[in-house]
Amino acid sequence: MKQAIKVEKSILRFRLTQIRNWALKKLRDIRSKANKVYTKLEDWIYVANKAENDAVEEMVRNTPFNTFFSAS
């Protein structure tokens, strides 16, 4: 009886180790994909922010200074 319990315990440990390794691999894959997504998002935010800043800067440069202070 004790031998059977030891065998079952050993099988259980093996299965739990397999599940743990599978879960860790999945988590690493998800982390890698998430990092790639965050990098792309950072790039997109940078590009959008730069485009907006460039548009505002161009508008300010092309607008005569006295139009800001003229009576409306």
A tleap script that builds the chain and sets N, CA, C and O, in Angstrom:
source leaprc.protein.ff14SB
mol = sequence {
  NMET LYS GLN ALA ILE LYS VAL GLU LYS SER
  ILE LEU ARG PHE ARG LEU THR GLN ILE ARG
  ASN TRP ALA LEU LYS LYS LEU ARG ASP ILE
  ARG SER LYS ALA ASN LYS VAL TYR THR LYS
  LEU GLU ASP TRP ILE TYR VAL ALA ASN LYS
  ALA GLU ASN ASP ALA VAL GLU GLU MET VAL
  ARG ASN THR PRO PHE ASN THR PHE PHE SER
  ALA CSER
}
set mol.1.N position { 0.825 -1.208 0.000 }
set mol.1.CA position { 0.000 0.000 0.000 }
set mol.1.C position { 0.865 1.267 0.000 }
set mol.1.O position { 0.607 2.217 -0.739 }
set mol.2.N position { 1.902 1.251 0.855 }
set mol.2.CA position { 2.787 2.416 0.915 }
set mol.2.C position { 3.496 2.637 -0.422 }
set mol.2.O position { 3.693 3.773 -0.853 }
set mol.3.N position { 3.867 1.557 -1.055 }
set mol.3.CA position { 4.540 1.660 -2.348 }
set mol.3.C position { 3.612 2.285 -3.386 }
set mol.3.O position { 4.052 3.124 -4.173 }
set mol.4.N position { 2.358 1.900 -3.404 }
set mol.4.CA position { 1.384 2.449 -4.352 }
set mol.4.C position { 1.189 3.946 -4.115 }
set mol.4.O position { 1.068 4.718 -5.066 }
set mol.5.N position { 1.160 4.346 -2.866 }
set mol.5.CA position { 1.008 5.772 -2.539 }
set mol.5.C position { 2.236 6.548 -3.006 }
set mol.5.O position { 2.108 7.653 -3.533 }
set mol.6.N position { 3.428 5.974 -2.816 }
set mol.6.CA position { 4.650 6.637 -3.282 }
set mol.6.C position { 4.645 6.798 -4.795 }
set mol.6.O position { 5.048 7.838 -5.316 }
set mol.7.N position { 4.191 5.775 -5.491 }
set mol.7.CA position { 4.129 5.845 -6.953 }
set mol.7.C position { 3.137 6.926 -7.385 }
set mol.7.O position { 3.446 7.734 -8.261 }
set mol.8.N position { 1.972 6.945 -6.789 }
set mol.8.CA position { 0.962 7.958 -7.123 }
set mol.8.C position { 1.468 9.364 -6.804 }
set mol.8.O position { 1.238 10.307 -7.561 }
set mol.9.N position { 2.153 9.486 -5.686 }
set mol.9.CA position { 2.722 10.778 -5.304 }
set mol.9.C position { 3.753 11.234 -6.333 }
set mol.9.O position { 3.798 12.407 -6.704 }
set mol.10.N position { 4.563 10.314 -6.779 }
set mol.10.CA position { 5.570 10.620 -7.787 }
set mol.10.C position { 4.916 11.040 -9.110 }
set mol.10.O position { 5.355 11.994 -9.753 }
set mol.11.N position { 3.876 10.327 -9.501 }
set mol.11.CA position { 3.142 10.673 -10.728 }
set mol.11.C position { 2.522 12.061 -10.594 }
set mol.11.O position { 2.583 12.864 -11.524 }
set mol.12.N position { 1.929 12.340 -9.440 }
set mol.12.CA position { 1.320 13.644 -9.192 }
set mol.12.C position { 2.362 14.755 -9.288 }
set mol.12.O position { 2.117 15.782 -9.922 }
set mol.13.N position { 3.524 14.556 -8.660 }
set mol.13.CA position { 4.581 15.573 -8.731 }
set mol.13.C position { 5.011 15.822 -10.170 }
set mol.13.O position { 5.214 16.966 -10.576 }
set mol.14.N position { 5.149 14.749 -10.936 }
set mol.14.CA position { 5.538 14.882 -12.332 }
set mol.14.C position { 4.497 15.692 -13.098 }
set mol.14.O position { 4.843 16.606 -13.846 }
set mol.15.N position { 3.230 15.360 -12.912 }
set mol.15.CA position { 2.161 16.076 -13.615 }
set mol.15.C position { 2.103 17.543 -13.213 }
set mol.15.O position { 1.921 18.419 -14.058 }
set mol.16.N position { 2.258 17.806 -11.922 }
set mol.16.CA position { 2.247 19.195 -11.450 }
set mol.16.C position { 3.430 19.976 -12.025 }
set mol.16.O position { 3.294 21.152 -12.362 }
set mol.17.N position { 4.581 19.328 -12.136 }
set mol.17.CA position { 5.740 19.973 -12.736 }
set mol.17.C position { 5.480 20.274 -14.205 }
set mol.17.O position { 5.841 21.345 -14.693 }
set mol.18.N position { 4.862 19.342 -14.907 }
set mol.18.CA position { 4.529 19.556 -16.313 }
set mol.18.C position { 3.564 20.734 -16.471 }
set mol.18.O position { 3.748 21.576 -17.350 }
set mol.19.N position { 2.553 20.789 -15.631 }
set mol.19.CA position { 1.582 21.893 -15.675 }
set mol.19.C position { 2.276 23.216 -15.367 }
set mol.19.O position { 2.023 24.222 -16.031 }
set mol.20.N position { 3.149 23.217 -14.359 }
set mol.20.CA position { 3.888 24.430 -13.991 }
set mol.20.C position { 4.744 24.902 -15.160 }
set mol.20.O position { 4.744 26.090 -15.483 }
set mol.21.N position { 5.463 24.001 -15.789 }
set mol.21.CA position { 6.323 24.371 -16.921 }
set mol.21.C position { 5.504 24.902 -18.090 }
set mol.21.O position { 5.901 25.867 -18.744 }
set mol.22.N position { 4.369 24.278 -18.352 }
set mol.22.CA position { 3.489 24.735 -19.433 }
set mol.22.C position { 2.976 26.147 -19.135 }
set mol.22.O position { 2.970 27.013 -20.009 }
set mol.23.N position { 2.544 26.365 -17.885 }
set mol.23.CA position { 2.015 27.676 -17.501 }
set mol.23.C position { 3.099 28.754 -17.580 }
set mol.23.O position { 2.833 29.866 -18.036 }
set mol.24.N position { 4.300 28.437 -17.145 }
set mol.24.CA position { 5.389 29.409 -17.209 }
set mol.24.C position { 5.735 29.761 -18.657 }
set mol.24.O position { 6.018 30.918 -18.964 }
set mol.25.N position { 5.712 28.781 -19.531 }
set mol.25.CA position { 5.977 29.043 -20.948 }
set mol.25.C position { 4.901 29.958 -21.527 }
set mol.25.O position { 5.209 30.897 -22.262 }
set mol.26.N position { 3.638 29.684 -21.193 }
set mol.26.CA position { 2.547 30.535 -21.674 }
set mol.26.C position { 2.713 31.962 -21.159 }
set mol.26.O position { 2.528 32.919 -21.911 }
set mol.27.N position { 3.058 32.107 -19.895 }
set mol.27.CA position { 3.246 33.443 -19.326 }
set mol.27.C position { 4.396 34.185 -20.012 }
set mol.27.O position { 4.293 35.383 -20.276 }
set mol.28.N position { 5.490 33.475 -20.300 }
set mol.28.CA position { 6.611 34.112 -21.006 }
set mol.28.C position { 6.181 34.565 -22.404 }
set mol.28.O position { 6.539 35.656 -22.847 }
set mol.29.N position { 5.417 33.723 -23.086 }
set mol.29.CA position { 4.936 34.090 -24.426 }
set mol.29.C position { 4.037 35.320 -24.362 }
set mol.29.O position { 4.166 36.233 -25.177 }
set mol.30.N position { 3.133 35.341 -23.398 }
set mol.30.CA position { 2.220 36.476 -23.245 }
set mol.30.C position { 3.003 37.739 -22.903 }
set mol.30.O position { 2.710 38.811 -23.432 }
set mol.31.N position { 3.992 37.625 -22.026 }
set mol.31.CA position { 4.802 38.792 -21.658 }
set mol.31.C position { 5.551 39.332 -22.871 }
set mol.31.O position { 5.628 40.544 -23.072 }
set mol.32.N position { 6.092 38.440 -23.664 }
set mol.32.CA position { 6.814 38.861 -24.865 }
set mol.32.C position { 5.881 39.597 -25.834 }
set mol.32.O position { 6.236 40.648 -26.368 }
set mol.33.N position { 4.700 39.042 -26.051 }
set mol.33.CA position { 3.732 39.692 -26.948 }
set mol.33.C position { 3.276 41.031 -26.386 }
set mol.33.O position { 3.131 42.001 -27.130 }
set mol.34.N position { 3.050 41.088 -25.079 }
set mol.34.CA position { 2.630 42.346 -24.448 }
set mol.34.C position { 3.709 43.415 -24.603 }
set mol.34.O position { 3.402 44.573 -24.887 }
set mol.35.N position { 4.968 43.031 -24.417 }
set mol.35.CA position { 6.058 43.994 -24.579 }
set mol.35.C position { 6.117 44.529 -25.996 }
set mol.35.O position { 6.372 45.717 -26.197 }
set mol.36.N position { 5.885 43.671 -26.984 }
set mol.36.CA position { 5.872 44.123 -28.375 }
set mol.36.C position { 4.732 45.100 -28.620 }
set mol.36.O position { 4.911 46.104 -29.309 }
set mol.37.N position { 3.564 44.811 -28.061 }
set mol.37.CA position { 2.409 45.705 -28.219 }
set mol.37.C position { 2.697 47.052 -27.571 }
set mol.37.O position { 2.423 48.093 -28.169 }
set mol.38.N position { 3.246 47.050 -26.354 }
set mol.38.CA position { 3.536 48.304 -25.668 }
set mol.38.C position { 4.571 49.127 -26.429 }
set mol.38.O position { 4.486 50.354 -26.469 }
set mol.39.N position { 5.542 48.454 -27.027 }
set mol.39.CA position { 6.542 49.170 -27.821 }
set mol.39.C position { 5.888 49.835 -29.023 }
set mol.39.O position { 6.184 50.989 -29.331 }
set mol.40.N position { 4.997 49.115 -29.706 }
set mol.40.CA position { 4.295 49.708 -30.851 }
set mol.40.C position { 3.426 50.875 -30.407 }
set mol.40.O position { 3.389 51.911 -31.070 }
set mol.41.N position { 2.729 50.714 -29.290 }
set mol.41.CA position { 1.889 51.805 -28.792 }
set mol.41.C position { 2.728 53.040 -28.472 }
set mol.41.O position { 2.328 54.162 -28.784 }
set mol.42.N position { 3.881 52.837 -27.855 }
set mol.42.CA position { 4.755 53.972 -27.563 }
set mol.42.C position { 5.179 54.670 -28.850 }
set mol.42.O position { 5.208 55.899 -28.915 }
set mol.43.N position { 5.506 53.886 -29.869 }
set mol.43.CA position { 5.892 54.474 -31.157 }
set mol.43.C position { 4.741 55.262 -31.762 }
set mol.43.O position { 4.936 56.372 -32.257 }
set mol.44.N position { 3.544 54.692 -31.723 }
set mol.44.CA position { 2.374 55.382 -32.290 }
set mol.44.C position { 2.075 56.669 -31.532 }
set mol.44.O position { 1.745 57.688 -32.139 }
set mol.45.N position { 2.187 56.625 -30.223 }
set mol.45.CA position { 1.945 57.828 -29.417 }
set mol.45.C position { 2.978 58.895 -29.762 }
set mol.45.O position { 2.641 60.070 -29.903 }
set mol.46.N position { 4.231 58.484 -29.895 }
set mol.46.CA position { 5.284 59.440 -30.247 }
set mol.46.C position { 4.997 60.088 -31.602 }
set mol.46.O position { 5.096 61.306 -31.747 }
set mol.47.N position { 4.642 59.271 -32.588 }
set mol.47.CA position { 4.382 59.795 -33.941 }
set mol.47.C position { 3.180 60.743 -33.921 }
set mol.47.O position { 3.229 61.819 -34.516 }
set mol.48.N position { 2.111 60.350 -33.244 }
set mol.48.CA position { 0.917 61.204 -33.182 }
set mol.48.C position { 1.220 62.513 -32.464 }
set mol.48.O position { 0.791 63.580 -32.902 }
set mol.49.N position { 1.947 62.431 -31.380 }
set mol.49.CA position { 2.299 63.629 -30.623 }
set mol.49.C position { 3.181 64.555 -31.454 }
set mol.49.O position { 2.981 65.770 -31.454 }
set mol.50.N position { 4.148 63.989 -32.157 }
set mol.50.CA position { 5.035 64.797 -33.005 }
set mol.50.C position { 4.247 65.460 -34.132 }
set mol.50.O position { 4.465 66.633 -34.434 }
set mol.51.N position { 3.336 64.720 -34.753 }
set mol.51.CA position { 2.531 65.288 -35.834 }
set mol.51.C position { 1.682 66.450 -35.321 }
set mol.51.O position { 1.564 67.482 -35.981 }
set mol.52.N position { 1.102 66.275 -34.155 }
set mol.52.CA position { 0.272 67.336 -33.579 }
set mol.52.C position { 1.128 68.562 -33.238 }
set mol.52.O position { 0.745 69.695 -33.530 }
set mol.53.N position { 2.269 68.329 -32.629 }
set mol.53.CA position { 3.156 69.447 -32.283 }
set mol.53.C position { 3.656 70.166 -33.532 }
set mol.53.O position { 3.732 71.394 -33.559 }
set mol.54.N position { 3.992 69.404 -34.556 }
set mol.54.CA position { 4.448 70.019 -35.812 }
set mol.54.C position { 3.337 70.856 -36.442 }
set mol.54.O position { 3.602 71.941 -36.960 }
set mol.55.N position { 2.104 70.369 -36.403 }
set mol.55.CA position { 0.978 71.113 -36.971 }
set mol.55.C position { 0.764 72.418 -36.212 }
set mol.55.O position { 0.546 73.462 -36.826 }
set mol.56.N position { 0.823 72.367 -34.894 }
set mol.56.CA position { 0.645 73.576 -34.082 }
set mol.56.C position { 1.788 74.549 -34.353 }
set mol.56.O position { 1.572 75.752 -34.505 }
set mol.57.N position { 3.004 74.017 -34.411 }
set mol.57.CA position { 4.163 74.886 -34.676 }
set mol.57.C position { 4.046 75.554 -36.049 }
set mol.57.O position { 4.353 76.738 -36.187 }
set mol.58.N position { 3.611 74.813 -37.051 }
set mol.58.CA position { 3.443 75.387 -38.382 }
set mol.58.C position { 2.357 76.456 -38.379 }
set mol.58.O position { 2.512 77.498 -39.017 }
set mol.59.N position { 1.269 76.209 -37.672 }
set mol.59.CA position { 0.186 77.175 -37.602 }
set mol.59.C position { 0.671 78.464 -36.930 }
set mol.59.O position { 0.355 79.565 -37.381 }
set mol.60.N position { 1.436 78.314 -35.855 }
set mol.60.CA position { 1.945 79.492 -35.143 }
set mol.60.C position { 2.914 80.269 -36.026 }
set mol.60.O position { 2.878 81.499 -36.046 }
set mol.61.N position { 3.770 79.577 -36.749 }
set mol.61.CA position { 4.732 80.248 -37.626 }
set mol.61.C position { 4.047 80.972 -38.783 }
set mol.61.O position { 4.509 82.032 -39.205 }
set mol.62.N position { 2.974 80.426 -39.291 }
set mol.62.CA position { 2.307 81.009 -40.455 }
set mol.62.C position { 1.229 82.018 -40.088 }
set mol.62.O position { 0.612 82.611 -40.973 }
set mol.63.N position { 0.998 82.216 -38.826 }
set mol.63.CA position { -0.005 83.181 -38.394 }
set mol.63.C position { 0.703 84.476 -38.003 }
set mol.63.O position { 1.601 84.453 -37.162 }
set mol.64.N position { 0.316 85.599 -38.596 }
set mol.64.CA position { 0.939 86.878 -38.229 }
set mol.64.C position { 0.716 87.175 -36.747 }
set mol.64.O position { -0.352 86.903 -36.199 }
set mol.65.N position { 1.728 87.727 -36.121 }
set mol.65.CA position { 1.701 87.986 -34.692 }
set mol.65.C position { 0.564 88.916 -34.298 }
set mol.65.O position { -0.060 88.717 -33.256 }
set mol.66.N position { 0.289 89.914 -35.102 }
set mol.66.CA position { -0.696 90.913 -34.705 }
set mol.66.C position { -2.140 90.386 -34.751 }
set mol.66.O position { -3.033 91.038 -34.211 }
set mol.67.N position { -2.397 89.232 -35.375 }
set mol.67.CA position { -3.759 88.708 -35.390 }
set mol.67.C position { -4.182 88.218 -34.012 }
set mol.67.O position { -5.374 88.118 -33.724 }
set mol.68.N position { -3.210 87.914 -33.162 }
set mol.68.CA position { -3.548 87.453 -31.818 }
set mol.68.C position { -4.040 88.620 -30.954 }
set mol.68.O position { -4.779 88.423 -29.990 }
set mol.69.N position { -3.621 89.826 -31.312 }
set mol.69.CA position { -3.946 90.975 -30.471 }
set mol.69.C position { -4.924 91.936 -31.124 }
set mol.69.O position { -5.215 92.988 -30.553 }
set mol.70.N position { -5.430 91.615 -32.280 }
set mol.70.CA position { -6.368 92.526 -32.939 }
set mol.70.C position { -7.736 92.431 -32.276 }
set mol.70.O position { -8.106 91.394 -31.725 }
set mol.71.N position { -8.469 93.517 -32.338 }
set mol.71.CA position { -9.798 93.549 -31.736 }
set mol.71.C position { -10.752 92.758 -32.605 }
set mol.71.O position { -10.796 92.936 -33.822 }
set mol.72.N position { -11.502 91.901 -31.984 }
set mol.72.CA position { -12.454 91.095 -32.761 }
set mol.72.C position { -13.842 91.632 -32.637 }
set mol.72.O position { -14.773 91.080 -33.224 }
savepdb mol mol.pdb
quit
